[in-house]
């Protein structure tokens, strides 16, 4: 029989004396399993994610795209199982930050939280960029003037429109989980319906002999080991990990769910499963319809790889192509809003436990949301996007690849934190061995290997969009800069407020026999 040393505190501000864990004053009991799953799917943003990743993934692995999606799904599932076990023991909205601190101590815990914050800030900028592109594309289709779509290519129009999207999403997130949930139900349902419509329509054209460059279905597409090099395999997995990223937002809401111990973990697992089935359907349909060639609609055409649905929606869906534009627009806008949940609540927890300045722990008295942290997330994400838009020849591709590294980093840290935290009870039962030890260990090691491989490969200036500074790839520079910035900021915080780093506000510990 086991016991954990970290029972969840029951009241806002109530602190468990053994662990230091405490609630933050958020709106408890406002999210159920359905609501958490919908927000998880929204954060992944399948329509936006697929239009941004299908092309780069085909460029990396060709027809092995479904197999790479499968490989990317496996570590996500294994890590999700570890996350669920950590949440059962320690439901705290700091997630990676809190759990890594409890397992490894304040230094690694701080960097785990930083990795999550950086990843979400990067993806917020990418989401806003996709939203801008599809806003002007949708307007061009509605008005019948193709020149309107070209406005997205104007740097300053693009940056200004991005600011409007960011401000609107920030406002909804600031108003708390009830507003967030209401908005997401409609937007998520719409994009799922349109993606299934697109897939069925593409397969119907293949069957009718009217597809652009039809490929016959092959089970060999699901064999990721058919790739010629490990670097291609690693690049593909990094991209596929990106497309599954976002399910952990369900865990950052754990203090706001109706059953903090079980609902977040179940929602995370359900989210990953639904998204996997949808991705395989769209990937196979796209390959069978367009092929991997470099023709006008081929998935190997560099001109369409950054935004595949913008090119394929018309030929596949005909006069209903406008629905795909609206689906991607709503997907990116919905995810832009729901993605604020993760970094805001992580920064809230870091402020609460004095790892960040105390102002980050502020809660809106009216909306019970992390007020200051939400505003900071919006400001930093927009600033990052503005800088990237000026520096990068293909901001979307480079931010996706940078994001892949950040995801591997903080997911890997959290998975290994699960292994270490439960080390004393891992062999007490078959269930404990599989879920608290083996699954997160395999998932964490896979992510660590992919992180290291991607970091080395991204030094090449040809990696990603080809943007470089001083002969070094921009993706590598971004990844290293963001991690080193976290290390520097961590030492600044240690000097300014050492209580957290002394273990006074959140203590290291583990379950015992």
ZANU-897195 format. One line per field, with one value per residue (C-alpha): residue number from 1; residue in three letters; x, y, z. Coordinates in nm, 4 decimals. Example, Ala and Ser with C-alpha at 12.3 -4.5 7.8 and 13.67 -1.06 7.14 Angstrom:
<selos>
i = c(1, 2)
aa = c(ALA, SER)
u = c(1.2300, 1.3670)
v = c(-0.4500, -0.1060)
w = c(0.7800, 0.7140)
</selos>
This chain:
<selos>
i = c(1, 2, 3, 4, 5, 6, 7, 8, 9, 10, 11, 12, 13, 14, 15, 16, 17, 18, 19, 20, 21, 22, 23, 24, 25, 26, 27, 28, 29, 30, 31, 32, 33, 34, 35, 36, 37, 38, 39, 40, 41, 42, 43, 44, 45, 46, 47, 48, 49, 50, 51, 52, 53, 54, 55, 56, 57, 58, 59, 60, 61, 62, 63, 64, 65, 66, 67, 68, 69, 70, 71, 72, 73, 74, 75, 76, 77, 78, 79, 80, 81, 82, 83, 84, 85, 86, 87, 88, 89, 90, 91, 92, 93, 94, 95, 96, 97, 98, 99, 100, 101, 102, 103, 104, 105, 106, 107, 108, 109, 110, 111, 112, 113, 114, 115, 116, 117, 118, 119, 120, 121, 122, 123, 124, 125, 126, 127, 128, 129, 130, 131, 132, 133, 134, 135, 136, 137, 138, 139, 140, 141, 142, 143, 144, 145, 146, 147, 148, 149, 150, 151, 152, 153, 154, 155, 156, 157, 158, 159, 160, 161, 162, 163, 164, 165, 166, 167, 168, 169, 170, 171, 172, 173, 174, 175, 176, 177, 178, 179, 180, 181, 182, 183, 184, 185, 186, 187, 188, 189, 190, 191, 192, 193, 194, 195, 196, 197, 198, 199, 200, 201, 202, 203, 204, 205, 206, 207, 208, 209, 210, 211, 212, 213, 214, 215, 216, 217, 218, 219, 220, 221, 222, 223, 224, 225, 226, 227, 228, 229, 230, 231, 232, 233, 234, 235, 236, 237, 238, 239, 240, 241, 242, 243, 244, 245, 246, 247, 248, 249, 250, 251, 252, 253, 254, 255, 256, 257, 258, 259, 260, 261, 262, 263, 264, 265, 266, 267, 268, 269, 270, 271, 272, 273, 274, 275, 276, 277, 278, 279, 280, 281, 282, 283, 284, 285, 286, 287, 288, 289, 290, 291, 292, 293, 294, 295, 296, 297, 298, 299, 300, 301, 302, 303, 304, 305, 306, 307, 308, 309, 310, 311, 312, 313, 314, 315, 316, 317, 318, 319, 320, 321, 322, 323, 324, 325, 326, 327, 328, 329, 330, 331, 332, 333, 334, 335, 336, 337, 338, 339, 340, 341, 342, 343, 344, 345, 346, 347, 348, 349, 350, 351, 352, 353, 354, 355, 356, 357, 358, 359, 360, 361, 362, 363, 364, 365, 366, 367, 368, 369, 370, 371, 372, 373, 374, 375, 376, 377, 378, 379, 380, 381, 382, 383, 384, 385, 386, 387, 388, 389, 390, 391, 392, 393, 394, 395, 396, 397, 398, 399, 400, 401, 402, 403, 404, 405, 406, 407, 408, 409, 410, 411, 412, 413, 414, 415, 416, 417, 418, 419, 420, 421, 422, 423, 424, 425, 426, 427, 428, 429, 430, 431, 432, 433, 434, 435, 436, 437, 438, 439, 440, 441, 442, 443, 444, 445, 446, 447, 448, 449, 450, 451, 452, 453, 454, 455, 456, 457, 458, 459, 460, 461, 462, 463, 464, 465, 466, 467, 468, 469, 470, 471, 472, 473, 474, 475, 476, 477, 478, 479, 480, 481, 482, 483, 484, 485, 486, 487, 488, 489, 490, 491, 492, 493, 494, 495, 496, 497, 498, 499, 500, 501, 502, 503, 504, 505, 506, 507, 508, 509, 510, 511, 512, 513)
aa = c(UNK, UNK, UNK, UNK, UNK, UNK, UNK, UNK, UNK, UNK, UNK, UNK, UNK, UNK, UNK, UNK, UNK, UNK, UNK, UNK, UNK, UNK, UNK, UNK, UNK, UNK, UNK, UNK, UNK, UNK, UNK, UNK, UNK, UNK, UNK, UNK, UNK, UNK, UNK, UNK, UNK, UNK, UNK, UNK, UNK, UNK, UNK, UNK, UNK, UNK, UNK, UNK, UNK, UNK, UNK, UNK, UNK, UNK, UNK, UNK, UNK, UNK, UNK, UNK, UNK, UNK, UNK, UNK, UNK, UNK, UNK, UNK, UNK, UNK, UNK, UNK, UNK, UNK, UNK, UNK, UNK, UNK, UNK, UNK, UNK, UNK, UNK, UNK, UNK, UNK, UNK, UNK, UNK, UNK, UNK, UNK, UNK, UNK, UNK, UNK, UNK, UNK, UNK, UNK, UNK, UNK, UNK, UNK, UNK, UNK, UNK, UNK, UNK, UNK, UNK, UNK, UNK, UNK, UNK, UNK, UNK, UNK, UNK, UNK, UNK, UNK, UNK, UNK, UNK, UNK, UNK, UNK, UNK, UNK, UNK, UNK, UNK, UNK, UNK, UNK, UNK, UNK, UNK, UNK, UNK, UNK, UNK, UNK, UNK, UNK, UNK, UNK, UNK, UNK, UNK, UNK, UNK, UNK, UNK, UNK, UNK, UNK, UNK, UNK, UNK, UNK, UNK, UNK, UNK, UNK, UNK, UNK, UNK, UNK, UNK, UNK, UNK, UNK, UNK, UNK, UNK, UNK, UNK, UNK, UNK, UNK, UNK, UNK, UNK, UNK, UNK, UNK, UNK, UNK, UNK, UNK, UNK, UNK, UNK, UNK, UNK, UNK, UNK, UNK, UNK, UNK, UNK, UNK, UNK, UNK, UNK, UNK, UNK, UNK, UNK, UNK, UNK, UNK, UNK, UNK, UNK, UNK, UNK, UNK, UNK, UNK, UNK, UNK, UNK, UNK, UNK, UNK, UNK, UNK, UNK, UNK, UNK, UNK, UNK, UNK, UNK, UNK, UNK, UNK, UNK, UNK, UNK, UNK, UNK, UNK, UNK, UNK, UNK, UNK, UNK, UNK, UNK, UNK, UNK, UNK, UNK, UNK, UNK, UNK, UNK, UNK, UNK, UNK, UNK, UNK, UNK, UNK, UNK, UNK, UNK, UNK, UNK, UNK, UNK, UNK, UNK, UNK, UNK, UNK, UNK, UNK, UNK, UNK, UNK, UNK, UNK, UNK, UNK, UNK, UNK, UNK, UNK, UNK, UNK, UNK, UNK, UNK, UNK, UNK, UNK, UNK, UNK, UNK, UNK, UNK, UNK, UNK, UNK, UNK, UNK, UNK, UNK, UNK, UNK, UNK, UNK, UNK, UNK, UNK, UNK, UNK, UNK, UNK, UNK, UNK, UNK, UNK, UNK, UNK, UNK, UNK, UNK, UNK, UNK, UNK, UNK, UNK, UNK, UNK, UNK, UNK, UNK, UNK, UNK, UNK, UNK, UNK, UNK, UNK, UNK, UNK, UNK, UNK, UNK, UNK, UNK, UNK, UNK, UNK, UNK, UNK, UNK, UNK, UNK, UNK, UNK, UNK, UNK, UNK, UNK, UNK, UNK, UNK, UNK, UNK, UNK, UNK, UNK, UNK, UNK, UNK, UNK, UNK, UNK, UNK, UNK, UNK, UNK, UNK, UNK, UNK, UNK, UNK, UNK, UNK, UNK, UNK, UNK, UNK, UNK, UNK, UNK, UNK, UNK, UNK, UNK, UNK, UNK, UNK, UNK, UNK, UNK, UNK, UNK, UNK, UNK, UNK, UNK, UNK, UNK, UNK, UNK, UNK, UNK, UNK, UNK, UNK, UNK, UNK, UNK, UNK, UNK, UNK, UNK, UNK, UNK, UNK, UNK, UNK, UNK, UNK, UNK, UNK, UNK, UNK, UNK, UNK, UNK, UNK, UNK, UNK, UNK, UNK, UNK, UNK, UNK, UNK, UNK, UNK, UNK, UNK, UNK, UNK, UNK, UNK, UNK, UNK, UNK, UNK, UNK, UNK, UNK, UNK, UNK, UNK, UNK, UNK, UNK, UNK, UNK, UNK, UNK, UNK, UNK, UNK, UNK, UNK, UNK, UNK, UNK, UNK, UNK, UNK, UNK, UNK, UNK, UNK, UNK, UNK, UNK, UNK, UNK, UNK, UNK, UNK, UNK, UNK, UNK)
u = c(0.0000, 0.1316, 0.0668, 0.1659, 0.3198, 0.1173, -0.2583, -0.4235, -0.5112, -0.8819, -0.9208, -0.7807, -0.4621, -0.4640, -0.1119, -0.0066, 0.2653, 0.4513, 0.4875, 0.4148, 0.1458, -0.1514, -0.4349, -0.4212, -0.7777, -0.8916, -1.2542, -1.2787, -1.5212, -1.5999, -1.4786, -1.6002, -1.4595, -1.6275, -1.5221, -1.1627, -1.1439, -1.2852, -1.0328, -0.7568, -0.8563, -0.8852, -0.5341, -0.3946, -0.5920, -0.6103, -0.7092, -0.4350, -0.1789, -0.2372, -0.2239, 0.1063, 0.2662, 0.1539, 0.3924, 0.7036, 0.6409, 0.6171, 0.9325, 1.1108, 0.9699, 0.7632, 0.4937, 0.6028, 0.3997, 0.1316, 0.4048, 0.5790, 0.2467, 0.2179, 0.5688, 0.4944, 0.1745, 0.3463, 0.5729, 0.2831, 0.0641, 0.3380, 0.4111, 0.0384, 0.0135, 0.2960, 0.1315, -0.1894, -0.0087, 0.1612, -0.1694, -0.3379, -0.0708, -0.0253, -0.3057, -0.1451, -0.1786, 0.1986, 0.2189, 0.5722, 0.7157, 0.5571, 0.6129, 0.9754, 1.0444, 0.8930, 1.0973, 1.4307, 1.4395, 1.3984, 1.6592, 1.5330, 1.1754, 1.2250, 1.3672, 1.0778, 0.8332, 1.0386, 1.0309, 0.6514, 0.6210, 0.8605, 0.6896, 0.3485, 0.4742, 0.6312, 0.3113, 0.0985, 0.3008, 0.2635, -0.1117, -0.1499, 0.0467, -0.1794, -0.4882, -0.3666, -0.3026, -0.6448, -0.8277, -0.7173, -0.7626, -1.1204, -1.1892, -1.0485, -1.2756, -1.5821, -1.5256, -1.3921, -1.0735, -0.7558, -0.5404, -0.6827, -0.5042, -0.1731, -0.2160, -0.0920, 0.2480, 0.2845, 0.5039, 0.3508, -0.0099, 0.0608, 0.2159, -0.0652, -0.3381, -0.1572, -0.1768, -0.5550, -0.5925, -0.3637, -0.5556, -0.8934, -0.7711, -0.6124, -0.9409, -1.1416, -0.8803, -0.8728, -1.2466, -1.1879, -1.2731, -1.6506, -1.6046, -1.3239, -1.5360, -1.8388, -1.6324, -1.4505, -1.7538, -1.8639, -1.5203, -1.3923, -1.7056, -1.6887, -1.3271, -1.3715, -1.6700, -1.4831, -1.1713, -1.3777, -1.5620, -1.2280, -1.0995, -1.4142, -1.4233, -1.0560, -1.1052, -1.4188, -1.2154, -0.9493, -1.2191, -1.3749, -1.0450, -1.0444, -0.7689, -0.4686, -0.1941, -0.3614, -0.1584, -0.2847, -0.3125, -0.0244, 0.0278, 0.3973, 0.3160, 0.2806, 0.6361, 0.8559, 1.1650, 1.1547, 1.3255, 1.6803, 1.8387, 1.7935, 1.8103, 1.5058, 1.3363, 1.4191, 1.3029, 0.9771, 0.9176, 0.9926, 0.7264, 0.4794, 0.5331, 0.4424, 0.1099, 0.0084, 0.1302, -0.1253, -0.3112, -0.1351, -0.3459, -0.6065, -0.3659, -0.2957, -0.6715, -0.6702, -0.7531, -1.0566, -1.1991, -1.4837, -1.2608, -0.8974, -0.7483, -0.9143, -1.0779, -0.7603, -0.5805, -0.8811, -0.9312, -0.5654, -0.5804, -0.9119, -0.7805, -0.4687, -0.6740, -0.9312, -0.6606, -0.4606, -0.7540, -0.8322, -0.4698, -0.4330, -0.7541, -0.6441, -0.2863, -0.3936, -0.6598, -0.4115, -0.1452, -0.3908, -0.5321, -0.2217, 0.0771, 0.4237, 0.5388, 0.6381, 0.3495, 0.0995, -0.0899, 0.1738, 0.2623, 0.6274, 0.5729, 0.7632, 0.5273, 0.2330, 0.4076, 0.3669, -0.0112, -0.1380, -0.5140, -0.4979, -0.3942, -0.5927, -0.9272, -1.0502, -0.9712, -1.1014, -1.4083, -1.5051, -1.7398, -1.7280, -1.3546, -1.4451, -1.5433, -1.1861, -1.0533, -1.3006, -1.2160, -0.8428, -0.9129, -1.1432, -0.9006, -0.6056, -0.8171, -0.9677, -0.6296, -0.4765, -0.7272, -0.7138, -0.3334, -0.3200, -0.4451, -0.1135, 0.1504, -0.0745, -0.1382, 0.2245, 0.3413, 0.0698, 0.2064, 0.5656, 0.4603, 0.2604, 0.5578, 0.7938, 0.9892, 0.8671, 0.7940, 0.4879, 0.2819, 0.2487, 0.0391, -0.2340, -0.5877, -0.8681, -1.1216, -1.4085, -1.3116, -1.0913, -0.8266, -0.4483, -0.4780, -0.1183, 0.0237, -0.2299, -0.1386, 0.2343, 0.1877, 0.0080, 0.2658, 0.5657, 0.4067, 0.3246, 0.6753, 0.8302, 0.6137, 0.7011, 1.0747, 1.0465, 0.8410, 1.1278, 1.4136, 1.2776, 1.2048, 0.9475, 0.8416, 0.5860, 0.8279, 1.1055, 0.8786, 0.7278, 1.0727, 1.1826, 0.8630, 0.9354, 1.2620, 1.0986, 0.8221, 1.0735, 1.2605, 0.9825, 0.7770, 1.0946, 1.1806, 0.8278, 0.8208, 1.1524, 1.0276, 0.7442, 0.9945, 1.2087, 0.9220, 0.7593, 1.0850, 1.0137, 0.6693, 0.7194, 0.7630, 0.4854, 0.2381, 0.2149, 0.0075, 0.2643, 0.5477, 0.3766, 0.2265, 0.4605, 0.7885, 0.8028, 0.5673, 0.7091, 1.0661, 1.0331, 0.8493, 1.1053, 1.4053, 1.2533, 1.1947, 1.5463, 1.7001, 1.4846, 1.5722, 1.9484, 1.9324, 1.7232, 1.9530, 2.2580, 2.0895, 1.9444, 2.2937, 2.2966, 2.1780, 1.9731, 1.7586, 1.4045, 1.3444, 1.7137, 1.7277, 2.0618, 2.2730, 2.6505, 2.6248, 2.4298, 2.0692, 1.8065, 1.6210, 1.9327, 1.9963, 1.6370, 1.6342, 1.9655, 1.8854, 1.5526, 1.7048, 2.0024, 1.7713, 1.5881, 1.9126, 2.0120, 1.6662, 1.6719, 1.9919, 1.8462, 1.5409, 1.7677, 1.9451, 1.6235, 1.4152, 1.6023, 1.3154, 1.1982, 1.5510, 1.6089, 1.3053, 1.1102, 0.7997, 0.7761, 0.9558, 1.1196, 0.9677, 0.8362, 0.5773, 0.7014, 0.6187)
v = c(0.0000, 0.3435, 0.6939, 1.0176, 1.3066, 1.5584, 1.5578, 1.8362, 2.1448, 2.2072, 2.5768, 2.8819, 2.9845, 2.6713, 2.5257, 2.1665, 2.2021, 1.8926, 1.9997, 2.3702, 2.2989, 2.5341, 2.6596, 3.0015, 3.1371, 3.0339, 2.9472, 2.5924, 2.3380, 2.5321, 2.2742, 1.9165, 1.6348, 1.7567, 2.1158, 2.0169, 1.7908, 2.0627, 2.3148, 2.0548, 1.9976, 2.3723, 2.4282, 2.1677, 2.3466, 2.0610, 2.2735, 2.5296, 2.2658, 2.0520, 2.3353, 2.4491, 2.1054, 1.8758, 2.0399, 2.0522, 1.6935, 1.5674, 1.7653, 1.5774, 1.2245, 1.2017, 0.9348, 0.8130, 1.0997, 0.8724, 0.6579, 0.9629, 1.0831, 0.7433, 0.7709, 1.1243, 0.9993, 0.7260, 0.9466, 1.1891, 0.9052, 0.7705, 1.1170, 1.1840, 0.8722, 1.0038, 1.3462, 1.1777, 0.9991, 1.3210, 1.5050, 1.2337, 1.2801, 1.6578, 1.8468, 2.1894, 2.4295, 2.4758, 2.1256, 2.0867, 2.3548, 2.2188, 1.8504, 1.8862, 2.0963, 1.8302, 1.5590, 1.7236, 2.0427, 2.4130, 2.4571, 2.1925, 2.2729, 2.6374, 2.5434, 2.3015, 2.5846, 2.8135, 2.5560, 2.5420, 2.9218, 2.9634, 2.6902, 2.8483, 3.1978, 3.0668, 2.8895, 3.1926, 3.3909, 3.1151, 3.0913, 3.4625, 3.4443, 3.1723, 3.3664, 3.6741, 3.4758, 3.3136, 3.6305, 3.8046, 3.4872, 3.4537, 3.8210, 3.7781, 3.4789, 3.6557, 3.9779, 3.8046, 4.0136, 3.7987, 4.1055, 4.1292, 3.8042, 3.9736, 4.2100, 3.9291, 3.9556, 4.3210, 4.3067, 4.5994, 4.5174, 4.1619, 4.2687, 4.5170, 4.2614, 4.0118, 4.2618, 4.2868, 3.9055, 3.8837, 4.1552, 3.9903, 3.6478, 3.8005, 3.9724, 3.6481, 3.4593, 3.7378, 3.6921, 3.3410, 2.9795, 3.0179, 3.2619, 3.0489, 2.7332, 2.8948, 3.0272, 2.6971, 2.4687, 2.6376, 2.6925, 2.3398, 2.1692, 2.3773, 2.2937, 1.9211, 1.9035, 2.0871, 1.8670, 1.5493, 1.7076, 1.7875, 1.4321, 1.2652, 1.4996, 1.4293, 1.0523, 1.0804, 1.2562, 0.9851, 0.7208, 0.9172, 0.9635, 1.3456, 1.3860, 1.6063, 1.3438, 1.0373, 0.7874, 0.4395, 0.3754, 0.1738, 0.0318, 0.1047, 0.4714, 0.3691, 0.2339, 0.5148, 0.2954, 0.3084, 0.6483, 0.6719, 0.8604, 0.9139, 1.2919, 1.2769, 1.0544, 1.3006, 1.6025, 1.4270, 1.3218, 1.6742, 1.8049, 1.5330, 1.6087, 1.9690, 1.8662, 1.6776, 1.9469, 2.1314, 1.8490, 1.9344, 2.2501, 2.0212, 1.9669, 2.3379, 2.3750, 2.1104, 2.3552, 2.4679, 2.1254, 1.9498, 1.6621, 1.7849, 1.4386, 1.2513, 1.4872, 1.6548, 1.3249, 1.1661, 1.4757, 1.4696, 1.1041, 1.1515, 1.4616, 1.2834, 0.9854, 1.1976, 1.4084, 1.1024, 0.9496, 1.2834, 1.3410, 0.9985, 1.0537, 1.3938, 1.2816, 0.9779, 1.1750, 1.4526, 1.2091, 1.0156, 1.3333, 1.5494, 1.3155, 1.4255, 1.5831, 1.9444, 2.0241, 2.3045, 2.1106, 1.8523, 1.8373, 1.8592, 2.2043, 2.4521, 2.7325, 2.5705, 2.3842, 2.6630, 2.6695, 2.3529, 2.4019, 2.7438, 2.5607, 2.2354, 2.3567, 2.4946, 2.1874, 1.9495, 2.1313, 2.3455, 2.6345, 2.5317, 2.6106, 2.9233, 2.6911, 2.5642, 2.9197, 2.9977, 2.6696, 2.7444, 3.1031, 2.9920, 2.7139, 2.9477, 3.2135, 2.9580, 2.8069, 3.1512, 3.2134, 2.8727, 2.8558, 3.1528, 2.9140, 2.7252, 2.9989, 3.2245, 2.9530, 2.8392, 3.1964, 3.2290, 2.9229, 3.0470, 3.3814, 3.2084, 2.9972, 3.2990, 3.1651, 3.4697, 3.8204, 3.8315, 4.0346, 3.7212, 3.5655, 3.8275, 3.6943, 3.9032, 3.9439, 3.9492, 3.6766, 3.4560, 3.4399, 3.5080, 3.8754, 3.9985, 3.6714, 3.6703, 4.0250, 3.9464, 3.6334, 3.8415, 4.1196, 3.8878, 3.6658, 3.9635, 4.1072, 3.7712, 3.7464, 4.1000, 4.0298, 3.6935, 3.8456, 4.0838, 3.8314, 3.5151, 3.4469, 3.1877, 3.2740, 2.9916, 2.7090, 2.8381, 2.8925, 2.5430, 2.3826, 2.5928, 2.4992, 2.1301, 2.1606, 2.3430, 2.0815, 1.7961, 1.9771, 2.0436, 1.7310, 1.5256, 1.6917, 1.6299, 1.2662, 1.1947, 1.3842, 1.1297, 0.8427, 0.9959, 1.1190, 0.7752, 0.5768, 0.4424, 0.3066, 0.2241, -0.1493, -0.1862, -0.3098, -0.3873, -0.0713, 0.1458, -0.0079, 0.0487, 0.3945, 0.5568, 0.4145, 0.2413, 0.4596, 0.7995, 0.6643, 0.5529, 0.8738, 1.0929, 0.9184, 0.9411, 1.3138, 1.3683, 1.1953, 1.3953, 1.7197, 1.6526, 1.5435, 1.8430, 2.0807, 1.9505, 1.9373, 2.2880, 2.4399, 2.3858, 2.7088, 2.4975, 2.3679, 2.5069, 2.8042, 2.8549, 3.1729, 3.2119, 3.4548, 3.4346, 3.1004, 2.9342, 2.8242, 3.0557, 2.7639, 2.6671, 3.0276, 3.0694, 2.7441, 2.8071, 3.1745, 3.0910, 2.8248, 3.0407, 3.3348, 3.1090, 3.0185, 3.3853, 3.4856, 3.1978, 3.3308, 3.6813, 3.5467, 3.3520, 3.6746, 3.8781, 3.6269, 3.3176, 3.1642, 2.9343, 2.8187, 2.7338, 2.5050, 2.7241, 2.7790, 2.4480, 2.1499, 1.8562, 1.5217, 1.1846, 0.9203, 0.6583, 0.2971)
w = c(0.0000, -0.0879, 0.0158, -0.1542, 0.0291, -0.1700, -0.1152, -0.3104, -0.1091, -0.0958, -0.0465, -0.2272, -0.0608, 0.1604, 0.1765, 0.2357, 0.4976, 0.3776, 0.0144, -0.0173, -0.2798, -0.2677, -0.4862, -0.6475, -0.6264, -0.9757, -1.0560, -0.9165, -1.0645, -1.3810, -1.6393, -1.6935, -1.9103, -2.2315, -2.1785, -2.1001, -2.4071, -2.6336, -2.5035, -2.5497, -2.9140, -2.9635, -2.8305, -3.0724, -3.3480, -3.6014, -3.9042, -3.8457, -3.7488, -4.0555, -4.3072, -4.1572, -4.1138, -4.3978, -4.6462, -4.4227, -4.3115, -4.6710, -4.7514, -4.4733, -4.5106, -4.8322, -4.8386, -4.4940, -4.3427, -4.1844, -4.0300, -3.8890, -3.7463, -3.5799, -3.4344, -3.3111, -3.1502, -2.9483, -2.7315, -2.6868, -2.5582, -2.3310, -2.1913, -2.1479, -1.9303, -1.7134, -1.6926, -1.5764, -1.2936, -1.1818, -1.1911, -0.9821, -0.7158, -0.7421, -0.9178, -0.9580, -1.2494, -1.2610, -1.4214, -1.5690, -1.3417, -1.0246, -1.0975, -1.2104, -0.9001, -0.6740, -0.8508, -0.9313, -0.7265, -0.8072, -1.0806, -1.3227, -1.2219, -1.3139, -1.6542, -1.7137, -1.6553, -1.8773, -2.1584, -2.1437, -2.1426, -2.4347, -2.6395, -2.5941, -2.6706, -2.9932, -3.0968, -3.0111, -3.2623, -3.5224, -3.4634, -3.5119, -3.8382, -3.9796, -3.8678, -4.0553, -4.3750, -4.3740, -4.2764, -4.5954, -4.8009, -4.6750, -4.7471, -5.0989, -5.1589, -5.0200, -5.2154, -5.5283, -5.5364, -5.5199, -5.4526, -5.1003, -5.0112, -5.0956, -4.7990, -4.5734, -4.7476, -4.6458, -4.3345, -4.1480, -4.2385, -4.1254, -3.7935, -3.7262, -3.7987, -3.5780, -3.2929, -3.3342, -3.3194, -3.0164, -2.8313, -2.8985, -2.7842, -2.4751, -2.3864, -2.4043, -2.1992, -1.9419, -1.8894, -1.7545, -1.8309, -1.8719, -2.1626, -2.3042, -2.2951, -2.4608, -2.7524, -2.8060, -2.8429, -3.1655, -3.3186, -3.2501, -3.3848, -3.7048, -3.7869, -3.7183, -3.9538, -4.2310, -4.1995, -4.2293, -4.5263, -4.6956, -4.6432, -4.7754, -5.0771, -5.1571, -5.1357, -5.3522, -5.6242, -5.6029, -5.6459, -5.9342, -6.1175, -6.0908, -5.8288, -5.9119, -5.8843, -5.7380, -5.5389, -5.4624, -5.0905, -4.9442, -4.5967, -4.6520, -4.5797, -4.2150, -4.1967, -4.0571, -4.0812, -4.4611, -4.4425, -4.5725, -4.2800, -3.9079, -3.9587, -4.1852, -3.9290, -3.6467, -3.8483, -3.9298, -3.5693, -3.4478, -3.6854, -3.5892, -3.2201, -3.2975, -3.4481, -3.1325, -2.8963, -2.6838, -2.5085, -2.1807, -2.1552, -1.9976, -1.7070, -1.6535, -1.5923, -1.3186, -1.0394, -1.2406, -1.3304, -1.1526, -1.0438, -1.0393, -0.9857, -1.2733, -1.5245, -1.6614, -1.7253, -1.8923, -2.1085, -2.2152, -2.3210, -2.5032, -2.6812, -2.8111, -2.9348, -3.1234, -3.2852, -3.3935, -3.5812, -3.7497, -3.8557, -4.0124, -4.2107, -4.3440, -4.4144, -4.6169, -4.8066, -4.8930, -5.0116, -5.2261, -5.3836, -5.4377, -5.4276, -5.3191, -5.6455, -5.7083, -5.9417, -5.8785, -5.6104, -5.5167, -5.1491, -5.2503, -5.4059, -5.1873, -5.2864, -5.1076, -4.8247, -4.5710, -4.6183, -4.7874, -4.7455, -4.9130, -5.2311, -5.2012, -5.0668, -5.4011, -5.6131, -5.3429, -5.2104, -5.5084, -5.4213, -5.0543, -5.0310, -4.8367, -4.5508, -4.5258, -4.5137, -4.2375, -4.0599, -4.0526, -3.9539, -3.6728, -3.5757, -3.5404, -3.3694, -3.1290, -3.0508, -3.0169, -2.7410, -2.5677, -2.5857, -2.3487, -2.0786, -2.0501, -2.0208, -1.8130, -1.5538, -1.5525, -1.4935, -1.2288, -1.0476, -1.0790, -0.9322, -0.6590, -0.5517, -0.5845, -0.8822, -1.0774, -0.9468, -0.7198, -0.9689, -1.1861, -0.9080, -0.9459, -1.0005, -1.1494, -0.8654, -1.1162, -1.3640, -1.1410, -1.4147, -1.4117, -1.5072, -1.5212, -1.6603, -1.9450, -2.0477, -2.0385, -2.2525, -2.5172, -2.5223, -2.5452, -2.8119, -3.0324, -2.9899, -3.0815, -3.3918, -3.5021, -3.4738, -3.6513, -3.9321, -4.0049, -3.9639, -4.1260, -4.4909, -4.3778, -4.0243, -4.0028, -4.0874, -3.8611, -3.5622, -3.6046, -3.6011, -3.3030, -3.1260, -3.1882, -2.9963, -2.7055, -2.6847, -2.6771, -2.4002, -2.1520, -2.2279, -2.1869, -1.8552, -1.7256, -1.8388, -1.6668, -1.3609, -1.3443, -1.3495, -1.0757, -0.8580, -0.8443, -0.8270, -0.4772, -0.5662, -0.9347, -0.8719, -0.6166, -0.8810, -1.2517, -1.3063, -1.1298, -1.3297, -1.6647, -1.6067, -1.3556, -1.4834, -1.8221, -2.0306, -1.9243, -1.9379, -2.3005, -2.3950, -2.2194, -2.3768, -2.7260, -2.6819, -2.5451, -2.8487, -3.0905, -2.9094, -2.9328, -3.2976, -3.4014, -3.2141, -3.4019, -3.7434, -3.7097, -3.7053, -4.0815, -4.2527, -4.4956, -4.2092, -4.2049, -4.4324, -4.5038, -4.2953, -4.1194, -3.9206, -3.9634, -4.1425, -3.8604, -3.9095, -3.7611, -3.5984, -3.3999, -3.2985, -3.1825, -2.9859, -2.8101, -2.7459, -2.5854, -2.3591, -2.2585, -2.1936, -1.9489, -1.7705, -1.7389, -1.6150, -1.3654, -1.2060, -1.2008, -1.0148, -0.7785, -0.6844, -0.6554, -0.4593, -0.3370, -0.1341, -0.4141, -0.4967, -0.1317, -0.1394, 0.1003, -0.1143, -0.3045, -0.1626, -0.3313, -0.2367, -0.3516, -0.2585, -0.0164, 0.0519)
</selos>
